[in-house]
Amino acid sequence: MREILKQNKMKNLKQIPILVTLIISLLLFTNCNNDDQSIKEDKLLQISQFKELGEIHNAFLDNTNKKFKIESEEKSLSKAINSINDFNTDYAKNVDYFKENNSQSTNIFNASKYFVISKGFEQYLFKDKEALSKRMTEKDLVTYSSYFDFSATSNRVQLKKTENEGAYNNLLFEAKNNGVIDDFEYKELISLGELIKKNFSGIVGADELRNQLDMMEKRWSNMKYTENSKAGRLTAQTIAIGRASLDFWEENEVFSRENVNGRSQKVLIAPIIANDIAGAVVGGAIGGIKSGSWKGAGEGALIGAVVASTGVIGRLGKWISKLW
């Protein structure tokens, strides 16, 4: 009897390592499954995910071009700017993308409304305050700078001005410091800014801009940003809005013919598209910094592009230019 008990005890002892091995294997299998699941859930970001921003951007332009009524007797630049801003914010209330936080989009529209001054916007982006002041009265400069210098108020971005630089580079620097973009995006968007400068002058055309966006997408894709990444979105949003802008202006029949000097409309519309893309970059930076969210950055990019391009839409652009 004792011998039988001894044999059973030995048999049980031999089974313990097997049981331990099975338990460890089960735990490892479960952990691997969890890791696989997290990998599956952490999907790569795609530019196509931001296509909606470009479509909404074009819808805004189409609506403004067709329905905005210009007050030809209006002589005040500030009142003209406010009337355009009110028109856009009213339209935004019926756009699903903005319905989640309508007050935030209204705040970004109010902050970006001076982007509609096309020539002033260009100077704000790439020139210092002294250069800007040469084109404005002291009164208008105070109004313009109250936003563009980002003075210390509760609802504006703190901007540390860099000597002899405009707001474009400074805002991207602040966006990087605030985690809105990473080092890769900072370098890419700074490089894009150099091309935007040339587009404003009309030296290079829309094809160069499209090629630049295509190359940016390839480099961006190589970074393999995921939905859980802390960066990557502002560049993707800019690319999506920039392509939509190119499509809008190239498809618009008013830009389908050659001008008297023989320059193609793809060259002539380059400064218009430069406004859109620059508006997306700085608007996205502002929206991201102010809101602390990617949705805020997306709204900022969309609104910045809409307002900046509104200032160059045919009859509206001429109206604002006359008042400027």
ABEGO torsion letter per residue (X at the ends): XAAAAAAAAAAAAAAAAAAAAAAAAAAAAAAAAAAAAAAAABBBBBAAAAAAAAAAAAAAAAAAAAABBBBAABABAAAAAAAAAAAAAAAAAABAAAAABAAAAAAAAAAAAAAABAAAAAAAAABBAAAAAAABBAAAAAAAAAAAAGBBBAABBBBBBBBGBBAAAAAAAAAAAAGABBAAAAAAAAAAAAAAAAAAAGABBAAAAAAAAAAAAAAAAAAGBBAABABGAAAAAAAAAAAAAAAAAAABAAAABBBAAGBBAAAAAAAAAAAAAAAAAAAAAAAAAAAGBAAAAAAAAAAAAAAAAAAABEAAAAAAAAAX
